[in-house]
Amino acid sequence: MQKPTGELMDKVISLCKRRGYIFQSSEIYGGINSCWDYGPYGVLLKRNIKYIWWREMTQLHPNIVGFDSAILMHPDVWRASGHTENFTDPLVECKNCHHRFKQDTLTSPVCPDCGGELTKPRLFNLMFKTHIGAVEDEASTIYLRPETAQGIYVNFLNIIQSARAKPPFGVAQIGKAFRNEISPGNFTFRTREFEQMEMQYFIPPEQSEEMFEYWKQKRMNWYISLGIRADNLRFREHRKDELAHYAKRAVDIEYRFPFGWKEVEGIHNRGDFDLKQHSYFSGKELSYFDTQNKRRYTPHIVETSGGVDRTILVLLLDAYEEEPERVVLKFHPKIAPLTMGVFPLVKREGMPDIAKKITENSREFAYPFYDESGSIGRRYRRMDELGTPFCITVDSQTLKDNTVTIRDRDTMEQIRVSINDIMKKMRELIKGYERDRGFK
């Protein structure tokens, strides 16, 4: 089973449109650069990723609570955080074709598109500006948030008081963020509107290094648990000269994309920078008093920051395989948009009625898809390309002994089970899934 390399991105983008995963935003008007819409199956994949992350971070962790902050925040939030001053990229423009680029991504001193001369770099702030209220002036300027983290920091006191939280504790959030990128691209890898999955872990200062190492490994394990192959993932530690203004230490989890090793998630030791900055700018004391040890301190923060859209791109690329007779997405069953396809072998002898009943009875546990159109082979291929891990077929044997076939997507092996045991068997297969193992 050979996986393409050089043309992989083009093939995945084509599949995403063909099978209803991701569409170009505003396509009928010519599209808008670096903005994407999730189709019927893309939104199911996205929902599954967010649910699994949220469950991992909150339900399964004893001291992490959830949060959902506003997209629009007081402008002083971004002055305190350093975004107004420091959230910039070096911009250069071609004097000939007028295309613009991030200077630090260029490998040549001339325009990569036409070979023309480039302007001197100037700093470009990545935050989107807008106005609040009826009058558009400097006093009404406000920003779309470039990250979700600041909404947690400015609510530190509200959270510890209402949730009765004490360090070490975390706050998890999933939400939209916006960055006016100079050179977005590579499909959904770098976009101007995206969704973040961030967790801020508040800890006593002396625990910062220990917790950094803990979350670094825990986050890597999470990506592997989604079915991403471990040899396509790695850690990359940031050099001191590339650390963000708030970071004491930073490590990226990187994936081997067709365009090189790139970040999927960042784990950051932010120290006490954020709470101290907001304390200074707001005049509110954002510290914690440890009653047991009789001391007051500003908690340090270890942050895990991943992107929903980038994770989906990783999953699509890692799952994509081409075989002689089919294209298949080998998703882990727990993230696949559809759990199973349900088919009658033919549209007679009562087979459709049985298949429809199986479909309806499985909705509480799974996300089924009923299909009676075309040959059985063509229906299997459609499900393979969508990444559906299992297909259930009602055939003539079903009419004799009340059994159906379950087909494994990865190996195309089939077994027979009783209709009454379908849900039990599906649970076993999902729990014990390993890529390309089949029913072994």
N, C-alpha and C positions, 0 to 999 in steps of 0.2 A: 504494500500500500504506500505509494509514493505521494508525498505532500509537495505541492509546488512552492517555489520560493519567490523568484523575481516578480511574478505576476499575481502573487497571493492577494495583495490589497485590492487590485482591480476585480479579482474574482469574488472576494468577499463583499465588496461594495455592490457588485451586480446581484449577488444572491440576496443581499439585504433588501434591495428594491423589489426583486422578483417575488420574494417570499414574504413580504410585508413586515420586515424588521425595522428598517430605517429609510426614510425618504428625505430628499432635499426640501428644506423649508421654502414655502411660497413658490413651488416649482412651476406652477402655471404662469407665474409672472417673471420667469427666468431665474428664480431662486435667489437666495441671499447668502453671501459667502459665510461659511463656517457656522451655519445654523441648521439644525436637523430636527425632523419630526419622527417620533417612534410610532410605527404601524401596529396593527393588531397583535402580531407576535413579538415585536420588539418591546411593547409595553408590558407584556406578560413576563418576558425575560427580565426586564428592569424591575418589575414588582418583586420577582423572586429574589433577586440580588439584594434589594433593600430589606426585604423581610428577613433573609438569612443573616445579614449584617446586624440588623436591629435586634434580632433574637440573641445572637452571639454576644452583643455588647451590653444589653440590658437584662433580658430575661434570664440568661445563663450566668450572669456576673452578679455577685452579691451586693456590690456597692457602686453601681453605675446607674444613674437616672437619665431619663430622656428630657429633651428640650426642643423648642421650635421658636426661634427668634424671628423678628421682623426683617424684611429685606431692606426697608428704608430705616435708617438710624440717624441720630443727631450727628451733624457734621464733625463735632468735636471728638466723637468716637474715633474717627479716622485720623485726626490730628494727633490724638494720644497714641494710637497704635503705630504711628509712623508711616501710614500709607500715603497721606497727603504729600509728604516730603520724599519718601524713599521708594514708593511702589512705582518704579520707573524702569523702562528699557531704553537702551541706546538705539535711536532711529537714524537710518541713512536712507536717502532717496536717490534714484538714478536720474541724472540730469538729462538723459536722452528719452527713456521710456516712462519715467516718473513712477516706476514701481518702488515700493518701500519695503525695507527689510530690517530685521534686528541685526545690528552690527556684529554681535557676538556669535551669530550662527553662520556667518559667511566665512568661506575658506579662501576667498580671493579678494583683492582690493578693488575689483571691478564688478559691475552688475552681473549677476549670474544668469539673467534672462537675455540681455542684449550685448553685454561687454562694455557698456557705457561707463562714464566716470560717475563716481558716487559723491554725494555731498559729505561735509563733515558731520559727525554724529551729534545729535542733540537728544536730550532726555525727554522721554514721552511718558506721561502718567497714564497708567492702564485703567484707571477707574472711570466708569461711565458717569457723567454728570447729568442731572436733570434739575427741575425746579419744583418746589412744593408751594401750593397756594396759587392765588390768582395773578400775582405780579411776578414777572421773571426779572430778577435783579440779583446782585451778588448776595444779598441777605437771604434770598430764597433758594440758594444753591444747595443741593443735596446729592448724595451718591447712591447708586445701586451697589450693594455690598460686594466686594471682591472675594470675600471668604465668609464662612459662617461662624468662625471661632469667636470673633469679637462680641457677638450677641450673648455668648455664654459668659465671657469675662465681666461684662458690665452688669450681669445679673448674678454675680457671685454671691452677694449677700442675700438676695431673695431666695436663691436655691438652697444655701446651707440652713437658712432659717425655716423654710417651708418643708424641706425634705429631711430636716434634722440630720444633715450630713456632716461628717467630720473627716479630715484627711487621714488616710488616703481614700479618695472617692473620685468618681468620674462623671462627666456629663456628655451624653451622646446626642448628636444632631445630624439629620439629613435635610439638605435644603439647597436651593438654587443660589448660584453665585455668578457674577458677571465680570468679565475682563475684556477691555478693548484691545485685544491682542494685535500687534503689528503684523505678524505673519502667521496666522492660524493655518492649520492644514492637517494632512494625513487623516482625512475622514473625521471621525469623532475624537481623535487623539487630542487635538488642541482646538478648542472652540471658544466663542465669545460668551455663550450662555451654557452653563453646565451645572451638574448636581454633585454636591460634595457629601461624603460620609465622614464626619469628623468626631473624634472623641478627645476631650480635654481631661487629663487625669491630674488632680490636685494632691500634692504630697508634701510631707515635711522636707525641708531642704536636704537633709542627710540621706534621703532615700532616692534622690533624683537619678543617680547613675544605675542603681539596682533596677528601678522601675523602667528606665529607658531600655535596658537589656531585655527585661521581661516582655515589654510590649513589642519590641523589635522582633523577637522570635514568635510571639503569639500571632502577630499579624502575618508573618510569612506562612505559618501553619494554616491560617485561614484561607489564603489563596490556594494552597495545595489541596485543601479539603474541598474546594470547588471543582476539582478535577483538572486543574492546570498542571502541566507536567513540570516537575521540580527542576529539570535541567534547563528549562526556559526562564527560570527565575534566579535572581541573585541580589545580594546586598551591595550597595555602593555608599561608602562613607564620604561625606562632604569634606573637602579641604577647608582650612581656616579662611582662605581668601574667597571662598564661594558661599560661606554661611550667610543666611539672612540676618538682618540687623537685630532680630530678636533672639537668635538661636545661639545656645552654648555648644550644641552638638546636633548633627542631623545625619540620618541614614535614609537612603531611598531603597525601596524594593523595586527592582527593575525587571522588565520583561524583554525577551529577545524579539523585538518587532522586526518586520521585514526591512525597516529603515534603521535598524540598530537597537542597541540596548537603551531603553528609555524608562523614565519613572512611571510607576503605577501608584505608589503610595509613599508618603514621607512620614518618618517618625522623627519628632523633634523634641529636644530638651530645651524648652523655652526659658528655663530658670524662673526668676520672679519678675521678668521684664514687664509682662502685660498687666498684672495686678498693680504693680507700682506706678506704671504710667497712667493707668486710669484713676488711681488714688490721687496722683498729683494734679491731673487735669480736672477732675470732678470735685476734688475737695472731700471725698468720702474715703473713710478708712476701709480698705479692702484687705483685711488681714484676718487671722484666725487665732483665737485664744485657746490654748490647750490647757484645760482645767486640771487634767491629771498631773501634768508636769509643770504647771504654773508658769507658762511662758507664752508670749505672743510672737507670731511670726507671719511673714508673707509666704503663702504656699508657693512652691515651685510647680511647674506644669510640664508634663510629658504629653505631647500631642500625637495622635495618629490621624493622618489626613489623606484620604483616598477619594477617587472620583468614580461615581456610578458609571458615567459614559465611557471612561477609559477602561474600567473593569469589563464592561460589556464588549468593547473592542478586543480586549485580550482574550475573552472567552470565545468569541467568534473565530479569531485567528487560530487559537490553540485547538479548537474543536474541528476545524475544517480539514477534510481529507477528500482526495479524489481517488476513485477506484475505477477499474476498466468499464464498469457498467453503471456507475452511480457517483453522485456527489453526496457526502454525508457530513453532518455536524454531530460530533460525538460529545455532546453535552453530558455532564453528570445528570442523572434523572432528577435530582432535587432542584436544579436550576432550569431545566428544560421548560419552554413555554407550555408545551402539551405533554402530559404524562403518557398518554396512549392514544393510538388510533383504533377505532372499532369498526370492523367491516363485515358485511355479509359477503360470502364468496360469490353468490349470484342473487339477483333480485327476484327470487321466486321461492316457493316451498316454505314460506314463513320465515326465511332466514333474516330478512330486514327487520321484522318485528322483534325477533330475539336479540339482534344486535342493538337495536334502539333501546330495548329494555336494559341491556347491560350498560349502555352509555348513560342512561338516566340514573341507574342504581349506583354508578361509580362517582357521580358528581360531588358527593359529600367528601370523598377521600382524594379524588384525583381531578385532573383537568383533561377530560376525554374529548375526542373529535370523531364524529360519525361521518363516514364517507362510503357511498355506494356507487360512485361515478368512475367509470373506466375499468380496465382490467385490474386484477389484484396486484400484479407486478407494478403497474403504474401507480397504484395507490401506495404501495410500499415505498416506492422511490420518492413520492411527494413527502411522506413522513420522514424519510431518511434526510432529505434536504432541509427539512424544518428542524431536525434534531430530536424528533420524538423517539424516546428510548424503546418503547414497546408497541407492538401491534397485536390486537386480538381479532381473530377471524372465526366467524361462524360458518361452518361448512356442512356437508351432508352427514358427517360423523356426529355432529352436534345433535342432529335430529334423532339419532339412534341411542346415544348414551349421555347426552347433556354435557359434553365436554367441548372445549374450544382450543384453538392453538394460540400460544403466546410466542411471538417472534421477537428475538433480540436484535436491536438495530445494529450493533457493532459487528456481530459475527453472522447475522442472518440465520442463526440456529432457531429451531422451533421445538416447543414441548407442548404436550396436551395437559390441560387441567380441567377439573370440574368447574362449571359456571359458579357453583356455590363457593369455590375456593379462590376465585379470581383476586379478590381484594387481599386476602391473606398472602397469596403468592406475590402480588405486586409489592406489598410492604417488604417482604423478604428480599426481593430483587433490588429494590431501591436502597435498602439499608446495606446490603452486601455488595453494592456495585463496584466493579473495577473495570477500567477501560479495556475493551477487547477480550475480556475473560469469558463472556457469554454466560452459560448456565453451569459452568464448572464449579 
